[in-house]
Amino acid sequence: MSEKSTEWIDLRRIADELELKIHLASMDAHDRWKALQPRLDKLEKTVAQARTRASKVVTEEVSALRKALCELRDDVARDAK
């Protein structure tokens, strides 16, 4: 019986150590997440702002190109007469 008790005590010690390591690892992961989350939030805002700016630039460029193409079309049509 004492042999089983010694094995059980050893097994319980290993399990307790593992539980503590998992808890500490979880705390470490939580701390790392807390440090990374603001960076993620900042990047998300930066991407949204860039998307808005890019959309504006594309809209302006499409409008300018449409105008230039229409002018060229009209000039070609006029020269063809």
N, C-alpha and C positions, 0 to 999 in steps of 0.2 A: 504493500500500500504506500509506503514511504517513497518508493520509486515513482509511482504514478503521481504522487503529490509533488515531487520535485519536478517532474515533467510538466505537470499542470501549472506550477508556479512559474516555470521558465516560459511556457507558452503564454501565460497571462501577461508576463513582463514584456514579451515581444509584442503582443497585441496592444498593450498600453503605450509602448514606445511608438508603435506605428500610428496609433490614434493621435498621439501628440504631434508627430511629424505631419500627418495629414492636416490637422488643425492649423499648425504653423504655416504649412504650404498654402492653405486656403487663405490665411490672413495675408501672406505675402502676395498671392494672386490678387486679392482684393485691393491691397495697397498699390500694386502695379496698375491695376485697372483704373483706380482713382487718379493716378498720374497720367494715364493715357487718354482718359475720357475727355478732358478739356481740349487736348490736341485734336481729337476726332471731331468734337463740336466746332472748333475753329476752322478745321479743314472743310467741314460741311458748309459753313457759312461762306467761306472763300469760294468754294465751287458754285454755290448758288449765285453769288455776286458776279463771278466770271461768266456764268451762263447768261445772266441778265445783260451784261455788257456785250457778250458775243452776239446775243440775239439782236440787240440794238444795232451793232455794226453790220450784221448780215442784212437786216431789214433796210438800213440806209444804203448798203452796197447794191442790193437787189433793185431798189428804187432808182439809183443812179444808173445802173447798167440797163434797166428797162428804158429809161429816158434816152440814153445814148443809142440803144438799138432801134428805138422808134424813130429817132432823128435820122439815123443811117438809112433805115427803110424808106423814110419819106424822101431823103435826098436821092436814093437810088431810083425810086419811082419817078421823081421829078426829072432826073437825068435821062430816064428811059423814054420820056415823051418827046 
